[in-house]
């Protein structure tokens, strides 16, 4: 799913789009999926694992789930991703 934040909106000017992906997905799988789903040409994929934070509700301690973010950079001649165009 797409990640909508202030930083991800600023990166769109550089043709970079941010998504939350499966923890087990690697860069080549992410690249192939983006090219197939959105019909774009991907130049580079950067991934990062984000650990879930520990949260408290009174005496009870819980943990948010871990997640993986992928930043997809498109080639200069590729069209943009329509999903982000109206944002």
Rosetta constraint file for C-alpha pairs under 8 A:
AtomPair CA 1 CA 19 HARMONIC 5.46 0.50
AtomPair CA 1 CA 20 HARMONIC 5.24 0.50
AtomPair CA 1 CA 21 HARMONIC 6.90 0.50
AtomPair CA 2 CA 17 HARMONIC 7.97 0.50
AtomPair CA 2 CA 18 HARMONIC 6.02 0.50
AtomPair CA 2 CA 19 HARMONIC 4.21 0.50
AtomPair CA 2 CA 20 HARMONIC 6.07 0.50
AtomPair CA 3 CA 8 HARMONIC 7.13 0.50
AtomPair CA 3 CA 18 HARMONIC 5.61 0.50
AtomPair CA 3 CA 19 HARMONIC 5.24 0.50
AtomPair CA 3 CA 20 HARMONIC 6.43 0.50
AtomPair CA 4 CA 8 HARMONIC 6.19 0.50
AtomPair CA 4 CA 9 HARMONIC 6.94 0.50
AtomPair CA 4 CA 18 HARMONIC 7.79 0.50
AtomPair CA 5 CA 9 HARMONIC 6.19 0.50
AtomPair CA 6 CA 10 HARMONIC 6.38 0.50
AtomPair CA 7 CA 11 HARMONIC 6.28 0.50
AtomPair CA 8 CA 12 HARMONIC 6.49 0.50
AtomPair CA 8 CA 16 HARMONIC 7.74 0.50
AtomPair CA 8 CA 17 HARMONIC 6.69 0.50
AtomPair CA 8 CA 18 HARMONIC 6.11 0.50
AtomPair CA 9 CA 13 HARMONIC 7.70 0.50
AtomPair CA 10 CA 14 HARMONIC 7.90 0.50
AtomPair CA 11 CA 15 HARMONIC 6.65 0.50
AtomPair CA 11 CA 16 HARMONIC 5.27 0.50
AtomPair CA 11 CA 17 HARMONIC 6.93 0.50
AtomPair CA 12 CA 16 HARMONIC 5.01 0.50
AtomPair CA 12 CA 17 HARMONIC 6.03 0.50
AtomPair CA 14 CA 73 HARMONIC 7.92 0.50
AtomPair CA 15 CA 73 HARMONIC 5.78 0.50
AtomPair CA 15 CA 74 HARMONIC 5.68 0.50
AtomPair CA 15 CA 75 HARMONIC 7.90 0.50
AtomPair CA 15 CA 76 HARMONIC 7.95 0.50
AtomPair CA 15 CA 80 HARMONIC 7.36 0.50
AtomPair CA 16 CA 71 HARMONIC 6.28 0.50
AtomPair CA 16 CA 72 HARMONIC 5.42 0.50
AtomPair CA 16 CA 73 HARMONIC 4.41 0.50
AtomPair CA 16 CA 74 HARMONIC 6.52 0.50
AtomPair CA 17 CA 71 HARMONIC 5.54 0.50
AtomPair CA 17 CA 72 HARMONIC 5.19 0.50
AtomPair CA 17 CA 73 HARMONIC 6.59 0.50
AtomPair CA 18 CA 69 HARMONIC 6.94 0.50
AtomPair CA 18 CA 70 HARMONIC 5.73 0.50
AtomPair CA 18 CA 71 HARMONIC 4.46 0.50
AtomPair CA 18 CA 72 HARMONIC 6.35 0.50
AtomPair CA 19 CA 69 HARMONIC 5.74 0.50
AtomPair CA 19 CA 70 HARMONIC 5.29 0.50
AtomPair CA 19 CA 71 HARMONIC 6.46 0.50
AtomPair CA 19 CA 72 HARMONIC 7.95 0.50
AtomPair CA 20 CA 67 HARMONIC 7.11 0.50
AtomPair CA 20 CA 68 HARMONIC 5.81 0.50
AtomPair CA 20 CA 69 HARMONIC 4.59 0.50
AtomPair CA 20 CA 70 HARMONIC 6.23 0.50
AtomPair CA 21 CA 25 HARMONIC 6.94 0.50
AtomPair CA 21 CA 30 HARMONIC 7.93 0.50
AtomPair CA 21 CA 67 HARMONIC 7.50 0.50
AtomPair CA 21 CA 68 HARMONIC 5.61 0.50
AtomPair CA 21 CA 69 HARMONIC 5.97 0.50
AtomPair CA 21 CA 70 HARMONIC 6.63 0.50
AtomPair CA 22 CA 67 HARMONIC 7.41 0.50
AtomPair CA 22 CA 68 HARMONIC 6.45 0.50
AtomPair CA 23 CA 49 HARMONIC 7.74 0.50
AtomPair CA 23 CA 67 HARMONIC 6.23 0.50
AtomPair CA 23 CA 68 HARMONIC 5.41 0.50
AtomPair CA 25 CA 29 HARMONIC 6.20 0.50
AtomPair CA 25 CA 30 HARMONIC 6.61 0.50
AtomPair CA 26 CA 30 HARMONIC 6.27 0.50
AtomPair CA 27 CA 31 HARMONIC 6.11 0.50
AtomPair CA 27 CA 45 HARMONIC 6.02 0.50
AtomPair CA 27 CA 46 HARMONIC 7.37 0.50
AtomPair CA 27 CA 47 HARMONIC 7.19 0.50
AtomPair CA 28 CA 32 HARMONIC 6.19 0.50
AtomPair CA 29 CA 33 HARMONIC 6.09 0.50
AtomPair CA 30 CA 34 HARMONIC 6.15 0.50
AtomPair CA 30 CA 45 HARMONIC 7.61 0.50
AtomPair CA 30 CA 70 HARMONIC 7.90 0.50
AtomPair CA 31 CA 35 HARMONIC 6.22 0.50
AtomPair CA 31 CA 42 HARMONIC 6.33 0.50
AtomPair CA 31 CA 44 HARMONIC 7.93 0.50
AtomPair CA 31 CA 45 HARMONIC 6.73 0.50
AtomPair CA 31 CA 72 HARMONIC 7.74 0.50
AtomPair CA 32 CA 36 HARMONIC 6.10 0.50
AtomPair CA 33 CA 37 HARMONIC 5.93 0.50
AtomPair CA 34 CA 38 HARMONIC 5.73 0.50
AtomPair CA 34 CA 39 HARMONIC 7.31 0.50
AtomPair CA 34 CA 40 HARMONIC 7.16 0.50
AtomPair CA 34 CA 42 HARMONIC 7.57 0.50
AtomPair CA 35 CA 39 HARMONIC 4.95 0.50
AtomPair CA 35 CA 40 HARMONIC 4.97 0.50
AtomPair CA 35 CA 41 HARMONIC 5.91 0.50
AtomPair CA 35 CA 42 HARMONIC 6.65 0.50
AtomPair CA 36 CA 40 HARMONIC 7.66 0.50
AtomPair CA 38 CA 81 HARMONIC 6.39 0.50
AtomPair CA 40 CA 74 HARMONIC 7.28 0.50
AtomPair CA 40 CA 78 HARMONIC 5.72 0.50
AtomPair CA 40 CA 79 HARMONIC 6.15 0.50
AtomPair CA 40 CA 80 HARMONIC 7.21 0.50
AtomPair CA 40 CA 81 HARMONIC 7.42 0.50
AtomPair CA 41 CA 74 HARMONIC 5.88 0.50
AtomPair CA 41 CA 75 HARMONIC 5.94 0.50
AtomPair CA 41 CA 78 HARMONIC 5.47 0.50
AtomPair CA 41 CA 79 HARMONIC 7.93 0.50
AtomPair CA 42 CA 72 HARMONIC 6.77 0.50
AtomPair CA 42 CA 73 HARMONIC 5.99 0.50
AtomPair CA 42 CA 74 HARMONIC 4.48 0.50
AtomPair CA 42 CA 75 HARMONIC 5.87 0.50
AtomPair CA 42 CA 78 HARMONIC 7.96 0.50
AtomPair CA 43 CA 72 HARMONIC 7.75 0.50
AtomPair CA 43 CA 73 HARMONIC 5.62 0.50
AtomPair CA 43 CA 74 HARMONIC 5.12 0.50
AtomPair CA 43 CA 75 HARMONIC 5.05 0.50
AtomPair CA 44 CA 72 HARMONIC 6.10 0.50
AtomPair CA 44 CA 73 HARMONIC 5.14 0.50
AtomPair CA 44 CA 74 HARMONIC 7.02 0.50
AtomPair CA 45 CA 70 HARMONIC 6.65 0.50
AtomPair CA 45 CA 71 HARMONIC 5.78 0.50
AtomPair CA 45 CA 72 HARMONIC 4.74 0.50
AtomPair CA 45 CA 73 HARMONIC 6.27 0.50
AtomPair CA 46 CA 70 HARMONIC 5.59 0.50
AtomPair CA 46 CA 71 HARMONIC 5.09 0.50
AtomPair CA 46 CA 72 HARMONIC 6.58 0.50
AtomPair CA 47 CA 68 HARMONIC 7.02 0.50
AtomPair CA 47 CA 69 HARMONIC 5.64 0.50
AtomPair CA 47 CA 70 HARMONIC 4.39 0.50
AtomPair CA 47 CA 71 HARMONIC 6.33 0.50
AtomPair CA 48 CA 68 HARMONIC 5.73 0.50
AtomPair CA 48 CA 69 HARMONIC 5.35 0.50
AtomPair CA 48 CA 70 HARMONIC 6.56 0.50
AtomPair CA 49 CA 66 HARMONIC 7.44 0.50
AtomPair CA 49 CA 67 HARMONIC 6.02 0.50
AtomPair CA 49 CA 68 HARMONIC 4.45 0.50
AtomPair CA 49 CA 69 HARMONIC 6.38 0.50
AtomPair CA 50 CA 66 HARMONIC 5.87 0.50
AtomPair CA 50 CA 67 HARMONIC 5.30 0.50
AtomPair CA 50 CA 68 HARMONIC 5.81 0.50
AtomPair CA 50 CA 69 HARMONIC 7.29 0.50
AtomPair CA 51 CA 65 HARMONIC 7.29 0.50
AtomPair CA 51 CA 66 HARMONIC 4.60 0.50
AtomPair CA 51 CA 67 HARMONIC 6.57 0.50
AtomPair CA 52 CA 63 HARMONIC 6.21 0.50
AtomPair CA 52 CA 64 HARMONIC 4.55 0.50
AtomPair CA 52 CA 65 HARMONIC 4.89 0.50
AtomPair CA 52 CA 66 HARMONIC 4.51 0.50
AtomPair CA 52 CA 67 HARMONIC 7.22 0.50
AtomPair CA 53 CA 63 HARMONIC 5.75 0.50
AtomPair CA 53 CA 64 HARMONIC 5.45 0.50
AtomPair CA 53 CA 65 HARMONIC 7.81 0.50
AtomPair CA 54 CA 61 HARMONIC 6.98 0.50
AtomPair CA 54 CA 62 HARMONIC 5.78 0.50
AtomPair CA 54 CA 63 HARMONIC 4.34 0.50
AtomPair CA 54 CA 64 HARMONIC 6.38 0.50
AtomPair CA 55 CA 61 HARMONIC 5.87 0.50
AtomPair CA 55 CA 62 HARMONIC 5.27 0.50
AtomPair CA 55 CA 63 HARMONIC 5.77 0.50
AtomPair CA 55 CA 64 HARMONIC 7.31 0.50
AtomPair CA 56 CA 60 HARMONIC 5.67 0.50
AtomPair CA 56 CA 61 HARMONIC 4.53 0.50
AtomPair CA 56 CA 62 HARMONIC 6.13 0.50
AtomPair CA 57 CA 61 HARMONIC 6.51 0.50
AtomPair CA 57 CA 62 HARMONIC 8.00 0.50
AtomPair CA 74 CA 78 HARMONIC 6.35 0.50
AtomPair CA 74 CA 80 HARMONIC 7.79 0.50
AtomPair CA 80 CA 85 HARMONIC 7.73 0.50
AtomPair CA 81 CA 85 HARMONIC 6.84 0.50
AtomPair CA 82 CA 86 HARMONIC 7.75 0.50
